[in-house]
Amino acid sequence: MSAQPPKRPSIFASIFGQATSPPKNTKYTLANLSSLYQQLNRVVLVNDRNKDMVVESLRTIAELIIWGDKNEPAIFEYFLEKNMLSIFWRILAQERTPPSVKQQLLQTLSILISNIEAGPSVYFILSNNHINELICHAFDLSDEEIRDHYVSLLKAIAVRLDKHTVQFFIGEGRADAAPPPPPTYGTAAPSTAPPPAAAPPRADTSAQS
């Protein structure tokens, strides 16, 4: 009897390190997402005492939303209805948010954008103005892990850009003017811009003929 090929790991195994697809238990329910939302919404200040709880909540939310996007529309609808991205932004914008929380927040967003189904779900997330705020946030890019997660987020967004979603990352201006670069370019690649060209020397017109 020939050996059977190994079973292909599920999306949850590859992303979250689980051995099998998640069972339909209390973890993957609208009630659990509601509990996570209320838990994060009560966090006034992220500090060393609650950072582990915040990190785990963000990680679980990503897992739950991806599952809900494919299995239970009410879960993703709740995520949008409660504008959970605004909570992500509030946590990130705090001056003393620990690096571990920022890393998980970036990873959560990257996982969400990369793995939710194309179409309305992606459109609704990318159209949220908090995505632009998160992209433009002054992350400490000297932190290697934060930098890696930030670049992963930018790549995830770039892959999802099309004629419908690119509008959310282009500034407003005159219709006949060239659009400014999106935040992803201006934020992520400031050091790659060429130096301004030197002005040509002015002719000396002081001499009399």
Order of alpha helices (4+ residues) and beta strands (2+ residues): alpha-alpha-alpha-alpha-alpha-alpha-alpha-alpha-alpha-alpha
